[in-house]
Amino acid sequence: MVAELKTSATKADAFFGVRSYYVEERRTAIGGGNRSRLFDDAGHPAGALIQRTGFAIRFWRIFLKASLLPFRLELHDNSGRTVAAIRRGWTILRSRTEIVDGRDKVIGFLKHKDTARRPRIKVFNEEGKKIGEVTGTTGTWDMNIIDREYLHLGQIHAFAPETTPGETRGQDTYFVNIDGEGATPRERRLLLIVSIAIDRLLEHK
């Protein structure tokens, strides 16, 4: 059991040791959810973002807004192991949006605070302390990742599909990059999780 936990932690550390990812937008009913492939900055496969969607939730989508529905977004590494997830229950029950690690332990949470045409997601650690934000415009994927001191930590951009590297060439992707040092490794991890899942999160705001 101890060896298994160490292996899980090592794989998660390796995944989050990479600060740049291309995220592919792709919808499919396969596996009961939506799947987007992840690539490293050289365009090599690096995992997947998977939205778990059961039949009941797909049914309720016909009648209810996405903002009322529960969801679960999972980050998987190349071996298929879950390294983190973002989850929320029914909002009519005042459920908050939580960030969990690969063992489903809560490591943070987030709140939407949008203005007109400018999404803004505040990110908190498990103790409720705000550690940063992801904000900007999604029309052209021009978003900023900022730390708790409101200083630049990274960005989310989109590039012309014909200019992106490796297997991302020709794909519709957005590029997440954390290049600042104004946050702890744990805080950068939380902000990277939210940034990778940003398009799905905005669907459920």
GUFIDO-923743 format. One line per field, with one value per residue: residue number from 1; residue in one letter; y, z, x of N, C-alpha, C in turn. Coordinates in steps of 0.001 Angstrom, whole numbers. Each point is the difference from the previous one (the first is absolute). Example, Ala and Ser with C-alpha at 12.3 -4.5 7.8 and 13.67 -1.06 7.14 Angstrom:
! GUFIDO-923743
i: [1/2]
aa: [a/s]
n.v: [-5690/1050]
n.w: [7800/-720]
n.u: [13190/-350]
ca.v: [1190/1190]
ca.w: [0/60]
ca.u: [-890/820]
c.v: [1200/1090]
c.w: [0/730]
c.u: [900/-770]
! end
This chain:
! GUFIDO-923743
i: [1/2/3/4/5/6/7/8/9/10/11/12/13/14/15/16/17/18/19/20/21/22/23/24/25/26/27/28/29/30/31/32/33/34/35/36/37/38/39/40/41/42/43/44/45/46/47/48/49/50/51/52/53/54/55/56/57/58/59/60/61/62/63/64/65/66/67/68/69/70/71/72/73/74/75/76/77/78/79/80/81/82/83/84/85/86/87/88/89/90/91/92/93/94/95/96/97/98/99/100/101/102/103/104/105/106/107/108/109/110/111/112/113/114/115/116/117/118/119/120/121/122/123/124/125/126/127/128/129/130/131/132/133/134/135/136/137/138/139/140/141/142/143/144/145/146/147/148/149/150/151/152/153/154/155/156/157/158/159/160/161/162/163/164/165/166/167/168/169/170/171/172/173/174/175/176/177/178/179/180/181/182/183/184/185/186/187/188/189/190/191/192/193/194/195/196/197/198/199/200/201/202/203/204/205]
aa: [m/v/a/e/l/k/t/s/a/t/k/a/d/a/f/f/g/v/r/s/y/y/v/e/e/r/r/t/a/i/g/g/g/n/r/s/r/l/f/d/d/a/g/h/p/a/g/a/l/i/q/r/t/g/f/a/i/r/f/w/r/i/f/l/k/a/s/l/l/p/f/r/l/e/l/h/d/n/s/g/r/t/v/a/a/i/r/r/g/w/t/i/l/r/s/r/t/e/i/v/d/g/r/d/k/v/i/g/f/l/k/h/k/d/t/a/r/r/p/r/i/k/v/f/n/e/e/g/k/k/i/g/e/v/t/g/t/t/g/t/w/d/m/n/i/i/d/r/e/y/l/h/l/g/q/i/h/a/f/a/p/e/t/t/p/g/e/t/r/g/q/d/t/y/f/v/n/i/d/g/e/g/a/t/p/r/e/r/r/l/l/l/i/v/s/i/a/i/d/r/l/l/e/h/k]
n.v: [-1206/-18/-1122/-399/490/-541/-1097/68/274/-985/-731/370/-197/-1118/-253/387/-794/-364/1140/-718/223/-740/605/-1200/715/-1015/-68/-916/-878/-312/-1082/466/625/1174/-120/620/-223/-338/1057/-428/859/-1274/-77/-549/-1130/595/-425/166/854/-659/294/-468/-566/-288/-1041/-63/319/-877/-767/344/-183/-845/-85/-214/1160/131/1257/-752/-518/-1196/24/-741/738/-953/218/-588/-756/-224/-405/1089/284/106/1187/388/668/468/186/-186/169/-363/1076/-648/-837/1099/-902/-56/673/-1289/199/-1194/-716/-810/267/1026/385/796/679/329/1212/251/1261/37/995/-182/748/1006/-1177/-24/-1279/-337/-813/76/-202/-964/30/-1159/965/227/-70/1188/-777/409/408/-383/947/504/-107/-711/1089/572/-520/1084/-889/555/-564/406/397/-351/462/-637/-811/244/-1102/306/-752/264/-601/430/-1001/511/-872/731/717/-809/-474/-972/-782/1195/-239/1055/-49/97/800/16/957/-840/1129/-616/1254/430/657/875/-1294/-680/-1099/-34/1302/-178/-1075/655/1010/-937/-658/1156/391/-1227/60/1130/-609/-1147/645/674/-1238/-178/1206]
n.w: [0/849/-606/55/1238/214/-655/633/1128/-332/-439/1087/737/-717/135/1268/-215/-923/-441/-1106/-376/-1109/-45/-436/-765/635/-596/896/-432/-547/708/-527/-804/281/-1052/607/-1060/751/-323/39/358/-129/507/1029/-163/863/-541/858/-427/964/-625/1225/-919/1017/-216/1325/37/-972/721/1179/-842/-350/1322/418/537/-726/345/-244/-1010/576/251/-758/124/-743/610/-1151/497/-623/1247/-40/798/883/-399/-448/679/-697/1119/-326/1089/248/-772/-230/223/-692/-944/564/-826/140/378/-575/786/-385/1310/-685/414/689/-1053/-375/-301/-751/-409/-668/-587/-888/-901/-586/-623/1293/-302/1231/195/1228/350/820/1029/551/410/-1272/-123/-496/-1066/-676/-1274/-752/-831/-755/-1284/-252/-557/389/1121/636/790/1190/437/1102/756/1249/-545/-836/62/-1174/-293/-918/-1077/-629/-1055/-1158/-707/-1166/-293/-1093/1118/547/1003/-514/861/464/-974/-343/1294/421/438/1324/170/995/515/968/-122/877/946/-147/150/992/8/1226/93/-567/777/1005/-276/-103/1044/606/-354/240/1058/-370/-1189/609/775/-1083/-459/1193/-400]
n.u: [834/1056/443/-1278/-82/1200/-409/-1179/659/848/-1023/-669/1098/137/-1301/0/1048/-905/470/134/-1242/-96/-1184/-349/-790/-547/-1191/-311/-849/1174/-243/-1126/831/539/777/1008/744/1024/749/1262/962/402/-1228/659/-698/-834/-1143/-981/-924/-590/-1118/-187/-750/-770/-791/-106/1293/267/-813/523/1016/-962/-120/1240/323/1115/-325/-1087/688/81/1290/778/1085/544/1148/305/967/1152/161/-776/1023/-994/471/-1192/-918/-1018/-687/-1276/-762/-1253/-43/-1133/1022/332/212/1203/767/320/1259/162/797/975/29/-479/1183/-823/475/-1238/-411/-1040/-18/-1151/626/-981/612/-593/-147/150/157/-314/1019/-487/1267/-415/841/362/807/-358/1326/-326/291/-1087/93/-1027/409/-970/277/-1097/-519/1124/-484/-362/592/-95/1110/-612/1025/208/1154/-816/1038/593/-707/-913/-290/-1152/545/-440/519/356/-978/241/69/-896/761/760/-636/360/886/-716/304/-1254/953/119/904/231/467/657/406/-914/644/-990/218/-534/759/-498/262/1184/43/-554/799/941/-490/-247/1214/445/-791/590/91/272/849/330/-57/572/377]
ca.v: [1206/1150/80/497/1429/664/-10/978/1339/228/262/1323/986/62/684/1418/597/665/1247/419/-1038/269/-709/-175/2/-1061/-573/-1355/-740/-1216/-66/714/1342/794/-235/885/-458/957/-146/878/1146/-481/-630/-1431/-335/125/-375/379/613/-783/390/-1149/399/-1146/155/869/1400/358/194/1252/1119/424/839/894/681/-692/548/-694/-1429/-460/-451/-442/84/-728/104/-1286/5/-872/-1381/-77/217/1302/754/1058/142/1110/-572/813/-647/824/1330/314/-421/909/-718/803/-667/-416/-580/-1143/-675/-1288/-876/680/869/1401/807/1387/200/1184/767/840/1390/524/1274/-100/-510/-194/-1009/135/-1110/132/-1312/-9/-1257/-751/754/1129/1182/241/-121/527/107/-153/990/498/-233/-1329/26/-245/-602/970/-17/135/-731/915/-579/621/1412/574/93/-978/-1327/-763/440/-978/571/-913/250/-538/-1446/-421/407/-670/-1084/-1411/-501/1069/660/-147/-194/1180/-120/1207/-257/442/123/675/316/846/-668/638/-876/-1241/-1116/-453/994/-124/-1215/308/910/-750/-859/844/556/-1061/-318/1275/44/-791/728/1109/-571/-338/1122]
ca.w: [0/54/-1299/-969/241/-464/-1465/-393/241/-962/-1305/57/6/-1361/-838/334/-191/-1305/206/-1243/-650/-998/344/-1175/227/-784/675/-433/947/371/1410/833/366/-985/123/-708/163/451/-615/579/-869/-1250/-760/280/899/1410/864/-472/881/-240/745/244/-173/-27/-759/719/-186/-1397/-62/651/-816/-889/727/968/-360/415/1288/1082/-47/522/-1008/452/-1023/459/-721/-45/-636/-1172/376/323/1427/372/827/665/-532/474/126/612/100/-444/597/801/1353/412/-69/-520/-985/700/-704/781/-566/-605/979/327/1165/-376/107/-278/-617/-861/-96/-1186/227/-1350/-442/-1374/-998/572/1056/1085/936/1158/449/1426/500/811/1220/-343/-314/-1433/-463/-1345/-871/-1450/-507/-1346/-995/-594/-1429/-696/1018/512/1431/875/1258/920/1326/1102/69/-1256/-933/-1088/247/-1241/-952/-854/-1341/-1113/-1159/-1245/17/-903/534/1262/-226/191/-272/115/-1304/-619/1012/746/1363/683/616/1394/348/1259/-83/1121/1207/1163/684/456/-898/242/-587/-1459/-385/2/-1108/-1242/-125/-413/-1329/-985/-96/-34/-900/617/1169/-445/-424/1178/946]
ca.u: [-834/908/676/-982/-177/1214/-46/-1010/540/1082/-601/-623/1082/538/-986/-70/1318/-76/-752/-658/-791/-1030/-1232/-850/-1447/-635/-1162/-329/-844/711/362/-954/444/718/1436/924/1383/1004/1316/1016/288/577/-1073/-77/-1108/372/-1113/-1336/-993/-1211/-1190/-863/-1395/-890/-1242/-938/400/-299/-1452/-374/491/-1082/-946/629/1230/1221/438/-701/286/1286/959/1319/1041/1175/1265/686/1311/67/-302/-1416/-204/-553/948/-771/-1354/-828/-1336/-1051/-1301/-1120/137/-1182/358/1069/1265/1098/841/1207/1138/470/1161/-299/-654/-1261/153/-189/1220/-347/-1306/-36/-1236/-171/-414/119/-537/-480/939/1331/-53/970/-96/881/457/329/545/-963/-287/-855/793/99/1386/157/-1172/114/-945/284/-1043/111/-286/1269/864/973/-273/1158/60/672/204/-750/375/-496/1114/-29/544/-66/-1009/-672/-102/-240/850/-533/237/1074/1302/312/958/-314/-1344/-996/-121/-1306/-1036/-445/511/469/1297/117/1412/329/1426/390/494/-605/-948/611/-306/-1374/-897/109/-719/-1432/-303/159/-1182/-1128/269/-179/-1430/-720/-1155/-1069/-498/-837/-1280/-800/-22]
c.v: [1253/192/562/1497/783/74/1039/1422/336/337/1375/1088/158/766/1500/677/694/1228/461/-1180/601/-849/-33/17/-1071/-617/-1394/-669/-1272/50/810/1386/709/-119/1008/-508/1146/-320/897/1090/-385/-704/-1498/-285/-2/-389/441/697/-669/499/-1212/443/-1239/296/980/1476/445/240/1353/1218/551/1058/1070/660/-789/465/-688/-1449/-353/-391/-480/27/-669/269/-1344/183/-1004/-1454/-194/206/1402/707/1143/30/1258/-507/985/-807/900/1366/423/-432/803/-695/905/-823/-283/-517/-1119/-613/-1364/-990/612/792/1448/781/1474/106/1299/646/801/1400/743/1421/-167/-397/-204/-1002/217/-1136/203/-1398/102/-1325/-668/711/1220/1274/157/-24/503/42/-380/905/461/-241/-1342/-8/-303/-657/939/167/64/-865/875/-625/784/1477/753/272/-1123/-1321/-843/533/-1190/667/-1080/396/-577/-1491/-450/351/-758/-1274/-1399/-378/1046/686/-297/-196/1346/-184/1377/-391/613/19/764/224/881/-812/531/-821/-1241/-1110/-500/965/-61/-1219/268/872/-694/-909/799/502/-1043/-263/1222/-17/-782/737/1131/-485/-189/1149/386]
c.w: [0/-1328/-1062/151/-489/-1520/-515/153/-1004/-1372/-35/-28/-1395/-920/259/-13/-1342/155/-1239/-619/-1113/371/-1232/399/-888/801/-562/1053/478/1478/894/385/-1137/264/-836/244/463/-668/730/-998/-1291/-863/185/959/1457/943/-587/1103/-324/883/131/-36/-117/-757/677/-208/-1428/-183/581/-750/-915/679/869/-561/508/1372/1189/157/656/-1145/680/-1193/543/-896/95/-609/-1151/309/335/1463/247/936/744/-616/573/22/667/54/-577/683/780/1452/527/36/-570/-985/621/-960/880/-663/-543/930/511/1300/-448/238/-303/-522/-794/19/-1292/434/-1322/-121/-1456/-949/536/1153/1032/991/1108/528/1446/377/925/1292/-260/-313/-1515/-435/-1434/-765/-1425/-598/-1393/-928/-678/-1498/-837/933/372/1492/792/1242/958/1391/1063/167/-1256/-988/-1028/432/-1271/-895/-725/-1349/-990/-1146/-1240/-79/-882/528/1264/-251/112/-365/204/-1339/-631/977/614/1459/625/822/1389/371/1311/24/1144/1212/1266/685/447/-1008/157/-607/-1520/-493/-69/-1189/-1345/-235/-529/-1424/-1093/-239/-266/-899/565/1200/-409/-530/1185/987/368]
c.u: [867/697/-930/-205/1208/32/-979/524/1082/-552/-662/1058/593/-942/23/1364/113/-881/-767/-731/-857/-1212/-892/-1468/-623/-1126/-268/-864/684/366/-915/444/688/1487/774/1413/891/1328/988/366/704/-1046/-109/-1156/439/-1130/-1323/-783/-1332/-1132/-907/-1457/-869/-1286/-944/335/-269/-1495/-388/520/-1087/-867/652/1251/1197/467/-665/446/1332/929/1272/947/1252/1197/706/1385/-6/-331/-1474/-309/-563/971/-683/-1390/-639/-1432/-961/-1283/-1086/77/-1235/211/1182/1361/1083/822/1359/1061/533/1222/-408/-666/-1305/68/-107/1291/-267/-1419/19/-1371/5/-412/180/-528/-407/1130/1417/-80/1104/-228/1021/328/489/653/-1012/-368/-874/747/127/1459/198/-1308/376/-1067/401/-1168/229/-240/1228/1014/1136/-273/1301/-163/795/79/-764/309/-435/1137/-97/623/9/-1097/-610/-213/-410/911/-667/345/1157/1387/396/807/-591/-1414/-1088/-237/-1358/-1145/-404/407/155/1220/44/1473/154/1505/486/427/-665/-1061/753/-307/-1436/-1010/45/-766/-1503/-381/161/-1199/-1188/192/-187/-1487/-869/-1228/-1175/-603/-930/-1346/-944/-121/-1429]
! end
